[in-house]
Amino acid sequence: MDRFIKKSGIYQNLEKRRWEYWLVLTDENKILVSWLCWTAPQEIFEQWKHSNVS
């Protein structure tokens, strides 16, 4: 999965069926900061999205 991560942000992990927020420091140094399952309610997704993007 992390080979597709090029910049910090939210990505969909199709294999694990979840959203992930990745922090990219360098091409070799990428950190999975948080994730949220696809079945989470929209309200929870919006809160999670804004807490990661801010």
N, CA, C and O atoms as a CHARMM CRD file, in Angstrom:
* protein
*
  216
    1    1 MET  N      0.82500  -1.20500   0.00000 PROA 1      0.00000
    2    1 MET  CA     0.00000   0.00000   0.00000 PROA 1      0.00000
    3    1 MET  C      0.86000   1.25600   0.00000 PROA 1      0.00000
    4    1 MET  O      0.61200   2.18500  -0.76800 PROA 1      0.00000
    5    2 ASP  N      1.88400   1.28100   0.87400 PROA 2      0.00000
    6    2 ASP  CA     2.63900   2.52800   1.01000 PROA 2      0.00000
    7    2 ASP  C      3.42500   2.89800  -0.24100 PROA 2      0.00000
    8    2 ASP  O      3.90000   4.02900  -0.34900 PROA 2      0.00000
    9    3 ARG  N      3.57400   1.97400  -1.18800 PROA 3      0.00000
   10    3 ARG  CA     4.26500   2.34000  -2.43600 PROA 3      0.00000
   11    3 ARG  C      3.42900   3.32000  -3.26300 PROA 3      0.00000
   12    3 ARG  O      3.97300   4.02600  -4.11300 PROA 3      0.00000
   13    4 PHE  N      2.11900   3.37200  -3.02500 PROA 4      0.00000
   14    4 PHE  CA     1.23800   4.30000  -3.72900 PROA 4      0.00000
   15    4 PHE  C      1.13800   5.65400  -3.03900 PROA 4      0.00000
   16    4 PHE  O      0.61000   6.60500  -3.61400 PROA 4      0.00000
   17    5 ILE  N      1.63700   5.74900  -1.82000 PROA 5      0.00000
   18    5 ILE  CA     1.54600   6.97300  -1.03700 PROA 5      0.00000
   19    5 ILE  C      2.66100   7.91900  -1.46900 PROA 5      0.00000
   20    5 ILE  O      3.84000   7.60300  -1.31200 PROA 5      0.00000
   21    6 LYS  N      2.29600   9.06500  -2.00500 PROA 6      0.00000
   22    6 LYS  CA     3.27900  10.03100  -2.50600 PROA 6      0.00000
   23    6 LYS  C      3.31800  11.32200  -1.69500 PROA 6      0.00000
   24    6 LYS  O      4.34900  11.99200  -1.64200 PROA 6      0.00000
   25    7 LYS  N      2.18300  11.67900  -1.05500 PROA 7      0.00000
   26    7 LYS  CA     2.13800  12.89400  -0.23500 PROA 7      0.00000
   27    7 LYS  C      1.18800  12.66100   0.92600 PROA 7      0.00000
   28    7 LYS  O      0.35600  11.75400   0.87800 PROA 7      0.00000
   29    8 SER  N      1.30600  13.46200   1.95300 PROA 8      0.00000
   30    8 SER  CA     0.44100  13.33400   3.13100 PROA 8      0.00000
   31    8 SER  C     -1.01400  13.51500   2.74000 PROA 8      0.00000
   32    8 SER  O     -1.34700  14.36900   1.91900 PROA 8      0.00000
   33    9 GLY  N     -1.88200  12.69800   3.33900 PROA 9      0.00000
   34    9 GLY  CA    -3.29900  12.82200   3.06200 PROA 9      0.00000
   35    9 GLY  C     -4.05900  11.53400   3.30900 PROA 9      0.00000
   36    9 GLY  O     -3.51300  10.55100   3.81000 PROA 9      0.00000
   37   10 ILE  N     -5.33000  11.56300   2.94700 PROA 10     0.00000
   38   10 ILE  CA    -6.22800  10.42700   3.14900 PROA 10     0.00000
   39   10 ILE  C     -6.23500   9.56200   1.89200 PROA 10     0.00000
   40   10 ILE  O     -6.36100  10.05800   0.77200 PROA 10     0.00000
   41   11 TYR  N     -6.09600   8.25500   2.11000 PROA 11     0.00000
   42   11 TYR  CA    -6.09400   7.27300   1.02800 PROA 11     0.00000
   43   11 TYR  C     -7.08200   6.16200   1.36700 PROA 11     0.00000
   44   11 TYR  O     -7.37000   5.90900   2.53800 PROA 11     0.00000
   45   12 GLN  N     -7.60000   5.50000   0.32900 PROA 12     0.00000
   46   12 GLN  CA    -8.45100   4.33200   0.53200 PROA 12     0.00000
   47   12 GLN  C     -7.58400   3.08000   0.45200 PROA 12     0.00000
   48   12 GLN  O     -6.84400   2.89100  -0.51300 PROA 12     0.00000
   49   13 ASN  N     -7.67900   2.24000   1.45400 PROA 13     0.00000
   50   13 ASN  CA    -6.99500   0.95400   1.43100 PROA 13     0.00000
   51   13 ASN  C     -8.04000  -0.08200   1.03400 PROA 13     0.00000
   52   13 ASN  O     -8.84800  -0.51400   1.85600 PROA 13     0.00000
   53   14 LEU  N     -8.01200  -0.47400  -0.23600 PROA 14     0.00000
   54   14 LEU  CA    -9.02400  -1.39400  -0.76200 PROA 14     0.00000
   55   14 LEU  C     -8.91300  -2.77700  -0.14500 PROA 14     0.00000
   56   14 LEU  O     -9.92600  -3.44500   0.06300 PROA 14     0.00000
   57   15 GLU  N     -7.70600  -3.21200   0.14800 PROA 15     0.00000
   58   15 GLU  CA    -7.49700  -4.53300   0.72900 PROA 15     0.00000
   59   15 GLU  C     -8.09800  -4.64100   2.12800 PROA 15     0.00000
   60   15 GLU  O     -8.71400  -5.65200   2.46600 PROA 15     0.00000
   61   16 LYS  N     -7.92000  -3.60100   2.93700 PROA 16     0.00000
   62   16 LYS  CA    -8.41100  -3.62600   4.32100 PROA 16     0.00000
   63   16 LYS  C     -9.75300  -2.92200   4.49300 PROA 16     0.00000
   64   16 LYS  O    -10.30200  -2.87700   5.59400 PROA 16     0.00000
   65   17 ARG  N    -10.27500  -2.37500   3.40100 PROA 17     0.00000
   66   17 ARG  CA   -11.58500  -1.71700   3.39100 PROA 17     0.00000
   67   17 ARG  C    -11.67600  -0.62400   4.45800 PROA 17     0.00000
   68   17 ARG  O    -12.53500  -0.64500   5.33900 PROA 17     0.00000
   69   18 ARG  N    -10.73800   0.34200   4.33600 PROA 18     0.00000
   70   18 ARG  CA   -10.72000   1.44800   5.29100 PROA 18     0.00000
   71   18 ARG  C    -10.04800   2.66400   4.66800 PROA 18     0.00000
   72   18 ARG  O     -9.32900   2.56300   3.67400 PROA 18     0.00000
   73   19 TRP  N    -10.30600   3.82300   5.28400 PROA 19     0.00000
   74   19 TRP  CA    -9.60200   5.04800   4.93800 PROA 19     0.00000
   75   19 TRP  C     -8.38900   5.13900   5.85100 PROA 19     0.00000
   76   19 TRP  O     -8.43900   4.74100   7.01500 PROA 19     0.00000
   77   20 GLU  N     -7.29400   5.66900   5.30500 PROA 20     0.00000
   78   20 GLU  CA    -6.07900   5.82600   6.09400 PROA 20     0.00000
   79   20 GLU  C     -5.52500   7.22200   5.89200 PROA 20     0.00000
   80   20 GLU  O     -5.56400   7.76400   4.78700 PROA 20     0.00000
   81   21 TYR  N     -5.01000   7.80000   6.96300 PROA 21     0.00000
   82   21 TYR  CA    -4.31300   9.08200   6.84300 PROA 21     0.00000
   83   21 TYR  C     -2.82500   8.82000   6.97300 PROA 21     0.00000
   84   21 TYR  O     -2.36300   8.31100   7.99400 PROA 21     0.00000
   85   22 TRP  N     -2.07200   9.17100   5.92900 PROA 22     0.00000
   86   22 TRP  CA    -0.63100   8.96200   5.88700 PROA 22     0.00000
   87   22 TRP  C      0.10600  10.29400   5.97000 PROA 22     0.00000
   88   22 TRP  O     -0.28600  11.27600   5.33800 PROA 22     0.00000
   89   23 LEU  N      1.17100  10.31300   6.75500 PROA 23     0.00000
   90   23 LEU  CA     2.07800  11.45900   6.85100 PROA 23     0.00000
   91   23 LEU  C      3.35600  11.07100   6.12100 PROA 23     0.00000
   92   23 LEU  O      4.01800  10.10400   6.49900 PROA 23     0.00000
   93   24 VAL  N      3.70800  11.81900   5.07900 PROA 24     0.00000
   94   24 VAL  CA     4.90100  11.52000   4.29500 PROA 24     0.00000
   95   24 VAL  C      5.97300  12.54600   4.64600 PROA 24     0.00000
   96   24 VAL  O      5.81700  13.73900   4.38900 PROA 24     0.00000
   97   25 LEU  N      7.06100  12.06400   5.23700 PROA 25     0.00000
   98   25 LEU  CA     8.19400  12.91700   5.57900 PROA 25     0.00000
   99   25 LEU  C      9.24000  12.89600   4.46500 PROA 25     0.00000
  100   25 LEU  O      9.76300  13.94200   4.08000 PROA 25     0.00000
  101   26 THR  N      9.54000  11.70700   3.95000 PROA 26     0.00000
  102   26 THR  CA    10.42300  11.51200   2.79500 PROA 26     0.00000
  103   26 THR  C      9.88700  10.32100   2.01400 PROA 26     0.00000
  104   26 THR  O      8.93100   9.67800   2.44700 PROA 26     0.00000
  105   27 ASP  N     10.49400  10.01800   0.86200 PROA 27     0.00000
  106   27 ASP  CA    10.05300   8.86000   0.07200 PROA 27     0.00000
  107   27 ASP  C     10.17700   7.55700   0.85500 PROA 27     0.00000
  108   27 ASP  O      9.40000   6.62800   0.63600 PROA 27     0.00000
  109   28 GLU  N     11.14100   7.48300   1.75800 PROA 28     0.00000
  110   28 GLU  CA    11.36000   6.27600   2.55100 PROA 28     0.00000
  111   28 GLU  C     10.70200   6.30800   3.92300 PROA 28     0.00000
  112   28 GLU  O     10.60600   5.27600   4.58600 PROA 28     0.00000
  113   29 ASN  N     10.25400   7.46700   4.35000 PROA 29     0.00000
  114   29 ASN  CA     9.72400   7.63500   5.70100 PROA 29     0.00000
  115   29 ASN  C      8.25900   8.07400   5.64200 PROA 29     0.00000
  116   29 ASN  O      7.94900   9.26200   5.55700 PROA 29     0.00000
  117   30 LYS  N      7.37400   7.08300   5.69000 PROA 30     0.00000
  118   30 LYS  CA     5.93000   7.32000   5.63400 PROA 30     0.00000
  119   30 LYS  C      5.29900   6.71100   6.87200 PROA 30     0.00000
  120   30 LYS  O      5.62700   5.59000   7.26200 PROA 30     0.00000
  121   31 ILE  N      4.39000   7.45700   7.48800 PROA 31     0.00000
  122   31 ILE  CA     3.79200   7.01900   8.75300 PROA 31     0.00000
  123   31 ILE  C      2.27400   6.94400   8.59700 PROA 31     0.00000
  124   31 ILE  O      1.63400   7.91200   8.18600 PROA 31     0.00000
  125   32 LEU  N      1.70500   5.78200   8.92900 PROA 32     0.00000
  126   32 LEU  CA     0.25300   5.64400   8.98500 PROA 32     0.00000
  127   32 LEU  C     -0.19000   6.24500  10.31200 PROA 32     0.00000
  128   32 LEU  O      0.05500   5.66800  11.37100 PROA 32     0.00000
  129   33 VAL  N     -0.83500   7.39200  10.25600 PROA 33     0.00000
  130   33 VAL  CA    -1.20900   8.13800  11.45600 PROA 33     0.00000
  131   33 VAL  C     -2.50200   7.61200  12.05900 PROA 33     0.00000
  132   33 VAL  O     -2.58200   7.40700  13.27000 PROA 33     0.00000
  133   34 SER  N     -3.51100   7.39200  11.23000 PROA 34     0.00000
  134   34 SER  CA    -4.78800   6.88700  11.72600 PROA 34     0.00000
  135   34 SER  C     -5.56500   6.25600  10.57500 PROA 34     0.00000
  136   34 SER  O     -5.25800   6.45600   9.40000 PROA 34     0.00000
  137   35 TRP  N     -6.57600   5.49200  10.95500 PROA 35     0.00000
  138   35 TRP  CA    -7.43800   4.87300   9.95400 PROA 35     0.00000
  139   35 TRP  C     -8.85900   4.79800  10.49100 PROA 35     0.00000
  140   35 TRP  O     -9.09900   4.88000  11.69500 PROA 35     0.00000
  141   36 LEU  N     -9.80500   4.63800   9.54500 PROA 36     0.00000
  142   36 LEU  CA   -11.22000   4.55300   9.88700 PROA 36     0.00000
  143   36 LEU  C    -11.87600   3.55200   8.94200 PROA 36     0.00000
  144   36 LEU  O    -11.65900   3.60400   7.73100 PROA 36     0.00000
  145   37 CYS  N    -12.68000   2.63800   9.49400 PROA 37     0.00000
  146   37 CYS  CA   -13.32300   1.62300   8.65000 PROA 37     0.00000
  147   37 CYS  C    -14.40200   2.25900   7.77300 PROA 37     0.00000
  148   37 CYS  O    -14.97800   3.29200   8.11300 PROA 37     0.00000
  149   38 TRP  N    -14.65300   1.62200   6.65300 PROA 38     0.00000
  150   38 TRP  CA   -15.62600   2.12600   5.68900 PROA 38     0.00000
  151   38 TRP  C    -17.04500   2.11900   6.22400 PROA 38     0.00000
  152   38 TRP  O    -17.89100   2.85300   5.71200 PROA 38     0.00000
  153   39 THR  N    -17.33100   1.32100   7.22700 PROA 39     0.00000
  154   39 THR  CA   -18.70000   1.23300   7.73000 PROA 39     0.00000
  155   39 THR  C    -19.02300   2.31000   8.76900 PROA 39     0.00000
  156   39 THR  O    -20.13200   2.34300   9.30200 PROA 39     0.00000
  157   40 ALA  N    -18.07100   3.18000   9.05600 PROA 40     0.00000
  158   40 ALA  CA   -18.32600   4.26400  10.01400 PROA 40     0.00000
  159   40 ALA  C    -19.38300   5.21400   9.44000 PROA 40     0.00000
  160   40 ALA  O    -19.41400   5.45100   8.23200 PROA 40     0.00000
  161   41 PRO  N    -20.24700   5.75800  10.30300 PROA 41     0.00000
  162   41 PRO  CA   -21.24900   6.72400   9.82900 PROA 41     0.00000
  163   41 PRO  C    -20.58800   7.96400   9.20800 PROA 41     0.00000
  164   41 PRO  O    -19.46400   8.31900   9.56400 PROA 41     0.00000
  165   42 GLN  N    -21.28200   8.60100   8.29800 PROA 42     0.00000
  166   42 GLN  CA   -20.76300   9.77500   7.59500 PROA 42     0.00000
  167   42 GLN  C    -20.31500  10.86600   8.57100 PROA 42     0.00000
  168   42 GLN  O    -19.28500  11.50500   8.35600 PROA 42     0.00000
  169   43 GLU  N    -21.07400  11.07600   9.62600 PROA 43     0.00000
  170   43 GLU  CA   -20.72800  12.10100  10.61500 PROA 43     0.00000
  171   43 GLU  C    -19.36200  11.81400  11.25200 PROA 43     0.00000
  172   43 GLU  O    -18.55400  12.72400  11.43700 PROA 43     0.00000
  173   44 ILE  N    -19.11800  10.56000  11.58100 PROA 44     0.00000
  174   44 ILE  CA   -17.83400  10.16200  12.16600 PROA 44     0.00000
  175   44 ILE  C    -16.71900  10.33400  11.15200 PROA 44     0.00000
  176   44 ILE  O    -15.62900  10.79000  11.49700 PROA 44     0.00000
  177   45 PHE  N    -16.98600   9.97100   9.89200 PROA 45     0.00000
  178   45 PHE  CA   -15.98600  10.15800   8.84200 PROA 45     0.00000
  179   45 PHE  C    -15.60300  11.62900   8.71700 PROA 45     0.00000
  180   45 PHE  O    -14.42000  11.95800   8.63900 PROA 45     0.00000
  181   46 GLU  N    -16.58500  12.50500   8.69700 PROA 46     0.00000
  182   46 GLU  CA   -16.31000  13.94500   8.56200 PROA 46     0.00000
  183   46 GLU  C    -15.46800  14.45600   9.73300 PROA 46     0.00000
  184   46 GLU  O    -14.52900  15.22600   9.53200 PROA 46     0.00000
  185   47 GLN  N    -15.79800  14.03400  10.94500 PROA 47     0.00000
  186   47 GLN  CA   -15.00700  14.43300  12.11600 PROA 47     0.00000
  187   47 GLN  C    -13.57600  13.91900  11.99200 PROA 47     0.00000
  188   47 GLN  O    -12.62700  14.65800  12.25100 PROA 47     0.00000
  189   48 TRP  N    -13.41900  12.66800  11.60100 PROA 48     0.00000
  190   48 TRP  CA   -12.10100  12.05800  11.44300 PROA 48     0.00000
  191   48 TRP  C    -11.30500  12.77400  10.35700 PROA 48     0.00000
  192   48 TRP  O    -10.12600  13.07700  10.53400 PROA 48     0.00000
  193   49 LYS  N    -11.96800  13.04200   9.22600 PROA 49     0.00000
  194   49 LYS  CA   -11.32200  13.71800   8.09500 PROA 49     0.00000
  195   49 LYS  C    -10.80200  15.08700   8.50900 PROA 49     0.00000
  196   49 LYS  O     -9.65500  15.43000   8.22200 PROA 49     0.00000
  197   50 HSD  N    -11.63100  15.86500   9.17500 PROA 50     0.00000
  198   50 HSD  CA   -11.23200  17.21800   9.56800 PROA 50     0.00000
  199   50 HSD  C    -10.16200  17.21000  10.65100 PROA 50     0.00000
  200   50 HSD  O     -9.32500  18.11200  10.69600 PROA 50     0.00000
  201   51 SER  N    -10.17500  16.21900  11.51200 PROA 51     0.00000
  202   51 SER  CA    -9.15500  16.15800  12.55700 PROA 51     0.00000
  203   51 SER  C     -7.78600  15.80000  11.98500 PROA 51     0.00000
  204   51 SER  O     -6.76500  16.16100  12.57000 PROA 51     0.00000
  205   52 ASN  N     -7.74500  15.10200  10.85700 PROA 52     0.00000
  206   52 ASN  CA    -6.48200  14.74300  10.21600 PROA 52     0.00000
  207   52 ASN  C     -5.97800  15.80400   9.26400 PROA 52     0.00000
  208   52 ASN  O     -4.77000  15.99800   9.13300 PROA 52     0.00000
  209   53 VAL  N     -6.87900  16.48500   8.60400 PROA 53     0.00000
  210   53 VAL  CA    -6.49300  17.45600   7.58900 PROA 53     0.00000
  211   53 VAL  C     -6.11200  18.79500   8.21500 PROA 53     0.00000
  212   53 VAL  O     -5.30000  19.53400   7.65800 PROA 53     0.00000
  213   54 SER  N     -6.68500  19.10400   9.34900 PROA 54     0.00000
  214   54 SER  CA    -6.42800  20.40800   9.98400 PROA 54     0.00000
  215   54 SER  C     -5.00000  20.57600  10.39400 PROA 54     0.00000
  216   54 SER  O     -4.63200  21.61600  10.93900 PROA 54     0.00000
